[in-house]
Structures are given as C-alpha cells and as structure tokens.
Amino acid sequence: MLGLVQRGGMMAHTTRVRDLQVQYGDVLLAAWPPRWILSHDLGSFLLTAEDGKLTWVEPMPRGIGLWLTRRFDGVAHRGSLLWSGPPSVAELARILRERIGLRIQEVGDVEVSVSAESPADDRAPIALQARPSPGDKSCSCC
C-alpha cells in the first residue's frame, strides 16, 4: 500500500499494480508480473517477466482477471493477470488501456486508487484445474 487519499469525502488507498495479490486458499501470492504464455522460440525463454511493451488489455470471460499482451522484438506474448479484491476488472482494464505503449516494468509501477468502502469483490472465484496424467481415460484432450 502506498498511501491514503481523500476522494469526495471517502477515504481510499493507493497501491501499485505490482503490489496486487491473489489468494489461493489461505495463501496470498503476488499477482504481478503477469503469467506469460511462452512461445517455442528460443527468444521467449530469454525474456524476463517485465520485458517488452504493453500492447493490449482485455477482460477475461466471467470477469476473473485480465489478458495482457506485450510485444518484444516484434513478437506478441499473452499473459494472465489475476488478483483478489479491488480494483474491479473493469477499473483496472480502463487504467491499463490508458497505459498501452508503456514498458511492462513501468506498468507494474502504475498506481491505482481503491476506495476504502469498495464493495466486496464480485468476480468469480479462481479455481485451478489439475493437469490430467497421461493416459487418464476421464480426459478427452489426450
């Protein structure tokens, strides 16, 4: 948390995108940097999580987070940004769309203001599906 500000009689705090967290059960994990999907070229494996520039911001289906796209050396990479609590997906999408073109490292430093009286997070809970083991007959994907 960076600090408190007063907005229209309501107290709010500011935080940076890189300080957002996601809760898995009883554990809080850093939501930043996004979880980038790597391509199979060697250059993808040499990238750090904060390389490239932000080129696209898109809400995920059912409002659980954002898809971010970065471009580095002419190649686009997509990543997921999932967090628990405020700001809302719509609010963070608006803020980040205004920052398209920034270096990913700078995007992490963007400050967001969150009302101290924000309603409870109404996004769908985050669930992780275990990867089926090879030969699992209940799975139709392999």
Phi and psi restraints in degrees (value plus and minus 20) as a CYANA .aco file:
   2 LEU   PHI    -110.0   -70.0
   2 LEU   PSI     -60.7   -20.7
   3 GLY   PHI     157.5   197.5
   3 GLY   PSI     156.6   196.6
   4 LEU   PHI    -127.7   -87.7
   4 LEU   PSI     122.7   162.7
   5 VAL   PHI    -154.2  -114.2
   5 VAL   PSI     135.7   175.7
   6 GLN   PHI    -126.5   -86.5
   6 GLN   PSI     105.5   145.5
   7 ARG   PHI    -147.1  -107.1
   7 ARG   PSI      91.5   131.5
   8 GLY   PHI      33.2    73.2
   8 GLY   PSI      20.9    60.9
   9 GLY   PHI      64.6   104.6
   9 GLY   PSI     -29.1    10.9
  10 MET   PHI    -123.2   -83.2
  10 MET   PSI     117.5   157.5
  11 MET   PHI    -101.2   -61.2
  11 MET   PSI     121.9   161.9
  12 ALA   PHI    -161.0  -121.0
  12 ALA   PSI     140.5   180.5
  13 HIS   PHI    -140.7  -100.7
  13 HIS   PSI     136.5   176.5
  14 THR   PHI    -130.9   -90.9
  14 THR   PSI     127.1   167.1
  15 THR   PHI    -164.5  -124.5
  15 THR   PSI     143.9   183.9
  16 ARG   PHI    -114.5   -74.5
  16 ARG   PSI     134.7   174.7
  17 VAL   PHI     -75.4   -35.4
  17 VAL   PSI     -59.7   -19.7
  18 ARG   PHI     -86.4   -46.4
  18 ARG   PSI     -33.7     6.3
  19 ASP   PHI    -116.1   -76.1
  19 ASP   PSI     -21.8    18.2
  20 LEU   PHI     -84.8   -44.8
  20 LEU   PSI     129.1   169.1
  21 GLN   PHI    -149.4  -109.4
  21 GLN   PSI     137.7   177.7
  22 VAL   PHI    -143.2  -103.2
  22 VAL   PSI     118.5   158.5
  23 GLN   PHI    -122.8   -82.8
  23 GLN   PSI     105.6   145.6
  24 TYR   PHI    -137.3   -97.3
  24 TYR   PSI      82.9   122.9
  25 GLY   PHI      44.5    84.5
  25 GLY   PSI    -143.5  -103.5
  26 ASP   PHI    -114.5   -74.5
  26 ASP   PSI     -14.0    26.0
  27 VAL   PHI    -129.3   -89.3
  27 VAL   PSI     112.9   152.9
  28 LEU   PHI    -119.7   -79.7
  28 LEU   PSI     106.7   146.7
  29 LEU   PHI    -138.8   -98.8
  29 LEU   PSI     133.8   173.8
  30 ALA   PHI     -85.8   -45.8
  30 ALA   PSI     112.9   152.9
  31 ALA   PHI    -105.4   -65.4
  31 ALA   PSI     -41.4    -1.4
  32 TRP   PHI    -127.4   -87.4
  32 TRP   PSI     121.1   161.1
  33 PRO   PHI     -99.3   -59.3
  33 PRO   PSI     145.4   185.4
  34 PRO   PHI     -77.6   -37.6
  34 PRO   PSI     138.0   178.0
  35 ARG   PHI    -108.5   -68.5
  35 ARG   PSI      79.0   119.0
  36 TRP   PHI     -99.1   -59.1
  36 TRP   PSI     119.3   159.3
  37 ILE   PHI    -107.1   -67.1
  37 ILE   PSI     100.8   140.8
  38 LEU   PHI    -108.7   -68.7
  38 LEU   PSI     122.3   162.3
  39 SER   PHI    -106.7   -66.7
  39 SER   PSI     157.3   197.3
  40 HIS   PHI    -109.9   -69.9
  40 HIS   PSI     -17.4    22.6
  41 ASP   PHI    -101.8   -61.8
  41 ASP   PSI     133.1   173.1
  42 LEU   PHI     -78.9   -38.9
  42 LEU   PSI     -54.8   -14.8
  43 GLY   PHI     -79.1   -39.1
  43 GLY   PSI     -53.6   -13.6
  44 SER   PHI     -84.7   -44.7
  44 SER   PSI     -54.0   -14.0
  45 PHE   PHI     -96.3   -56.3
  45 PHE   PSI     -37.4     2.6
  46 LEU   PHI    -114.0   -74.0
  46 LEU   PSI     -27.7    12.3
  47 LEU   PHI     -92.7   -52.7
  47 LEU   PSI     127.0   167.0
  48 THR   PHI    -111.3   -71.3
  48 THR   PSI     148.1   188.1
  49 ALA   PHI     -85.7   -45.7
  49 ALA   PSI     -38.1     1.9
  50 GLU   PHI    -134.2   -94.2
  50 GLU   PSI      -0.7    39.3
  51 ASP   PHI    -100.8   -60.8
  51 ASP   PSI     135.1   175.1
  52 GLY   PHI      73.3   113.3
  52 GLY   PSI    -198.2  -158.2
  53 LYS   PHI    -141.4  -101.4
  53 LYS   PSI     125.7   165.7
  54 LEU   PHI     -90.5   -50.5
  54 LEU   PSI     107.0   147.0
  55 THR   PHI    -142.4  -102.4
  55 THR   PSI     -35.0     5.0
  56 TRP   PHI    -178.8  -138.8
  56 TRP   PSI     124.7   164.7
  57 VAL   PHI    -154.9  -114.9
  57 VAL   PSI     107.7   147.7
  58 GLU   PHI    -163.7  -123.7
  58 GLU   PSI     109.2   149.2
  59 PRO   PHI     -84.8   -44.8
  59 PRO   PSI     123.8   163.8
  60 MET   PHI     -97.4   -57.4
  60 MET   PSI     136.4   176.4
  61 PRO   PHI     -77.1   -37.1
  61 PRO   PSI     125.9   165.9
  62 ARG   PHI      45.0    85.0
  62 ARG   PSI      -7.4    32.6
  63 GLY   PHI      44.5    84.5
  63 GLY   PSI      12.8    52.8
  64 ILE   PHI    -108.8   -68.8
  64 ILE   PSI     -29.9    10.1
  65 GLY   PHI     150.8   190.8
  65 GLY   PSI    -180.2  -140.2
  66 LEU   PHI    -144.9  -104.9
  66 LEU   PSI     125.8   165.8
  67 TRP   PHI    -115.7   -75.7
  67 TRP   PSI     107.6   147.6
  68 LEU   PHI    -133.4   -93.4
  68 LEU   PSI     126.6   166.6
  69 THR   PHI    -141.7  -101.7
  69 THR   PSI     113.4   153.4
  70 ARG   PHI    -140.0  -100.0
  70 ARG   PSI     135.5   175.5
  71 ARG   PHI    -143.9  -103.9
  71 ARG   PSI     111.5   151.5
  72 PHE   PHI    -160.8  -120.8
  72 PHE   PSI     106.3   146.3
  73 ASP   PHI      33.3    73.3
  73 ASP   PSI      19.2    59.2
  74 GLY   PHI      58.5    98.5
  74 GLY   PSI     -17.4    22.6
  75 VAL   PHI    -132.6   -92.6
  75 VAL   PSI     111.3   151.3
  76 ALA   PHI    -108.3   -68.3
  76 ALA   PSI     120.6   160.6
  77 HIS   PHI    -150.2  -110.2
  77 HIS   PSI     116.2   156.2
  78 ARG   PHI    -125.7   -85.7
  78 ARG   PSI     123.2   163.2
  79 GLY   PHI    -164.3  -124.3
  79 GLY   PSI     136.3   176.3
  80 SER   PHI    -121.4   -81.4
  80 SER   PSI     120.4   160.4
  81 LEU   PHI    -142.7  -102.7
  81 LEU   PSI      89.9   129.9
  82 LEU   PHI    -138.6   -98.6
  82 LEU   PSI     115.0   155.0
  83 TRP   PHI    -167.1  -127.1
  83 TRP   PSI     141.8   181.8
  84 SER   PHI    -128.9   -88.9
  84 SER   PSI     121.5   161.5
  85 GLY   PHI      62.2   102.2
  85 GLY   PSI    -192.3  -152.3
  86 PRO   PHI     -89.1   -49.1
  86 PRO   PSI     138.2   178.2
  87 PRO   PHI     -96.9   -56.9
  87 PRO   PSI     147.2   187.2
  88 SER   PHI     -90.0   -50.0
  88 SER   PSI     141.4   181.4
  89 VAL   PHI     -79.0   -39.0
  89 VAL   PSI     -64.6   -24.6
  90 ALA   PHI     -82.3   -42.3
  90 ALA   PSI     -62.1   -22.1
  91 GLU   PHI     -86.7   -46.7
  91 GLU   PSI     -65.5   -25.5
  92 LEU   PHI     -88.6   -48.6
  92 LEU   PSI     -55.3   -15.3
  93 ALA   PHI     -80.8   -40.8
  93 ALA   PSI     -63.9   -23.9
  94 ARG   PHI     -81.2   -41.2
  94 ARG   PSI     -66.4   -26.4
  95 ILE   PHI     -82.3   -42.3
  95 ILE   PSI     -65.2   -25.2
  96 LEU   PHI     -93.4   -53.4
  96 LEU   PSI     -52.4   -12.4
  97 ARG   PHI     -81.9   -41.9
  97 ARG   PSI     -52.5   -12.5
  98 GLU   PHI     -90.9   -50.9
  98 GLU   PSI     -31.8     8.2
  99 ARG   PHI    -129.7   -89.7
  99 ARG   PSI      -7.7    32.3
 100 ILE   PHI     -77.6   -37.6
 100 ILE   PSI     113.7   153.7
 101 GLY   PHI      85.4   125.4
 101 GLY   PSI     -36.6     3.4
 102 LEU   PHI     -93.3   -53.3
 102 LEU   PSI     133.0   173.0
 103 ARG   PHI     -84.6   -44.6
 103 ARG   PSI     125.1   165.1
 104 ILE   PHI     -75.7   -35.7
 104 ILE   PSI     -59.6   -19.6
 105 GLN   PHI     -79.1   -39.1
 105 GLN   PSI     -59.8   -19.8
 106 GLU   PHI     -89.6   -49.6
 106 GLU   PSI     -53.0   -13.0
 107 VAL   PHI     -81.0   -41.0
 107 VAL   PSI     -59.3   -19.3
 108 GLY   PHI     -81.8   -41.8
 108 GLY   PSI     -46.0    -6.0
 109 ASP   PHI    -109.6   -69.6
 109 ASP   PSI     -22.4    17.6
 110 VAL   PHI     -84.1   -44.1
 110 VAL   PSI     111.6   151.6
 111 GLU   PHI    -107.6   -67.6
 111 GLU   PSI     119.2   159.2
 112 VAL   PHI    -142.6  -102.6
 112 VAL   PSI     122.4   162.4
 113 SER   PHI    -122.1   -82.1
 113 SER   PSI     112.7   152.7
 114 VAL   PHI    -144.8  -104.8
 114 VAL   PSI     104.6   144.6
 115 SER   PHI     -84.1   -44.1
 115 SER   PSI     116.2   156.2
 116 ALA   PHI     -86.7   -46.7
 116 ALA   PSI     -37.6     2.4
 117 GLU   PHI    -129.3   -89.3
 117 GLU   PSI       8.8    48.8
 118 SER   PHI     -82.1   -42.1
 118 SER   PSI     122.1   162.1
 119 PRO   PHI     -86.5   -46.5
 119 PRO   PSI     142.4   182.4
 120 ALA   PHI     -77.6   -37.6
 120 ALA   PSI     129.2   169.2
 121 ASP   PHI     -85.6   -45.6
 121 ASP   PSI     101.9   141.9
 122 ASP   PHI    -122.8   -82.8
 122 ASP   PSI      -5.1    34.9
 123 ARG   PHI     -93.4   -53.4
 123 ARG   PSI     137.7   177.7
 124 ALA   PHI     -83.9   -43.9
 124 ALA   PSI     124.0   164.0
 125 PRO   PHI     -84.0   -44.0
 125 PRO   PSI     131.1   171.1
 126 ILE   PHI    -105.7   -65.7
 126 ILE   PSI     107.9   147.9
 127 ALA   PHI    -148.2  -108.2
 127 ALA   PSI     119.0   159.0
 128 LEU   PHI    -127.8   -87.8
 128 LEU   PSI     113.1   153.1
 129 GLN   PHI    -120.0   -80.0
 129 GLN   PSI     109.1   149.1
 130 ALA   PHI     -87.2   -47.2
 130 ALA   PSI     123.7   163.7
 131 ARG   PHI     -92.5   -52.5
 131 ARG   PSI     111.3   151.3
 132 PRO   PHI     -86.9   -46.9
 132 PRO   PSI     128.0   168.0
 133 SER   PHI     -97.8   -57.8
 133 SER   PSI     131.3   171.3
 134 PRO   PHI     -74.7   -34.7
 134 PRO   PSI     115.9   155.9
 135 GLY   PHI      64.6   104.6
 135 GLY   PSI     -18.4    21.6
 136 ASP   PHI     -86.2   -46.2
 136 ASP   PSI      95.8   135.8
 137 LYS   PHI     -93.5   -53.5
 137 LYS   PSI     -35.2     4.8
 138 SER   PHI    -102.1   -62.1
 138 SER   PSI     -25.2    14.8
 139 CYS   PHI    -125.5   -85.5
 139 CYS   PSI     110.8   150.8
 140 SER   PHI    -114.9   -74.9
 140 SER   PSI     -19.2    20.8
 141 CYS   PHI    -107.9   -67.9
 141 CYS   PSI     -38.0     2.0
